[in-house]
Amino acid sequence: MQSYHIFLLIIAYFLVLITIAYFTGKEDSNEVFFKAKRNSPWYLVAFGMIGASLSGVTFISVPGMVNGQQFAYMQGVFGFFFGYLIIVFILLPLYYKLNITSIYQYLEQRFGKTSYKTGAFFFLLSRVTGASFRLFLVSIAMQYIVFEELGVPFEITVILSILLIWIYTFRGGIKTIVWTDTLQTLAMLIAVGFSIYLINEQLDWTFVEFLYSEEFTMKGQIFFFDDINAKTYFWKYFIGGIFIAVAMTGLDQDMMQKNLTCKNNKEAQKNMITMAILIVIVNFFFLSLGALLFIYSEKIGVSIPIVDGITRTDLLFPEIAMNQNLGTGLAVTFIIGLIAAAYSSADSALTSLTTSFSVDFLEIEKKPIEQQKPLRRKVHIGVSILLILVVILFNSLEGNVVGNLFKFATFTYGPLLGLFTFGIFTKHPIKDKYAWIVALLSITISFIITSLPERIIGTYQFHWEILPLNGLITFIGLYLIKRK
């Protein structure tokens, strides 16, 4: 498949998104941009949130996990399910009762303005870093696959990507995102399903025969209870998965903004329960694709790509899809799936960052009506430029520095977890002006703990359990600054 064919495919894909934006963005108001007038069908939100909860990194990396972890990731996915139930029965009723635009407005009502700004700041830090990191990795892949051959510099690739996202979100905002996420989730799932079908066909298997094969059995172990020090240990993955879901979905403006576009709490709850079930099924298919890729590579003799002397199992999917002469159908399917997974997370991040900064820091809802829309548009442009600059900055850094930045950003959900947990499960007021210090110390202490040398922690490997630990440190810190 030649580069200009892929380029035309990308353009056609974005034309479809822009067409959707045309019909969903006819009413250009803050009520539509921030809340979609709370009129979104719950089933569309549920389906679209699957794509938003995944990303281009997930699309490539989750199948690659099978080589070292088999299906251990499913232990975390089961944790996600129970975490979503906590969101359903605790967080969603709270958000709807308060009738808030940004979920961090709860912190102002519960503790005060400093806590409110602290929570919103850590969300902005997490989302800017996380969204930029994911967009950076996908931009690198797209640069390698298509734009390098066309002579397009990396910086232009990034600018064009953000510009296209801005074009189809600047009017309709979250209302447009609900509909485009639905399309992008559909495209991504079709890509995974079609890839499984085509590769099974090459191996002369049906999907059922693949699941019952000896090869699948050797790669499909889900539960790991034997080594508490390993990252794959069940309780690390499972409990960590619960807190990951609560913090990175229930306490994340990006994900909750979609939920808050539903008509009422009951519809939002139906949305989350449906998503909780679907996310388990979808991740099983992602891992099944991963097992199939490694089985195919072993049978046919496809080498796992090596980049800079490092074996990259996460690049096996693009290698097989694009370079093993399995037909244009698989190549097209992979490209569409990658684009859909990448931009379904990037576009919602751009919209949620615009919402959070406008509502939480500029307090746009308190300004005169005639000033609100122009201000929101300026913020949307500013956030777009910020994402461009951060992605380009990542490209100038060494790989290990970029990875550490992203790793550090994942710690910033810990203070959000601690703040909301303390607020919901205790009635203590706090000395609000010290909240930011507690949050910063919590991140610092957590980062130091996970960086301890082997002579202190032995062979223990930290995994998702660092998030609840981080939240617990924040909780204890808030208790120490409570007002009597």
Secondary structure, DSSP 4 states (H G I P E B T S, - for coil): --HHHHHHHHHHHHHHHHHHHHHH-SS--HHHHHHGGG-B-HHHHHHHHHHHHS-HHHHHHHHHHHHHHTTTHHHHHHHHHHHHHHIIIIIHHHHHHHT-SSTTHHHHHHT-HHHHHHHHHHHHHHHHHHHHHHHHHHHHHHIIIIITTTT--HHHHHHHHHHHHHHHHTTTTHHHHHHHHHHHHHHHHHHHHHHHHHHHHHTT--HHHHHTSHHHHHH------S-TTSTT-HHHHHHHHHHHHIIIIIT-HHHHHHHTTBSSHHHHHHHHHHHHHHHHHHHHHHHHHHHHHHHHHHHHTPPPPEETTEE-GGGHHHHHHHHS---HHHHHHHHHHHHHHHHHHHHHHHHHHHHHIIIIIS-GGGS-HHHHHHHHHHHHHHHHHHHHHHHHHHHHS-HHHHHHHHHHHHHTHHHHHHHHHHHHH----B-GGGHHHHHHHHHHHHHHHHT--HHHHTT----TTHHHHHHHHHHHHHHHTB--
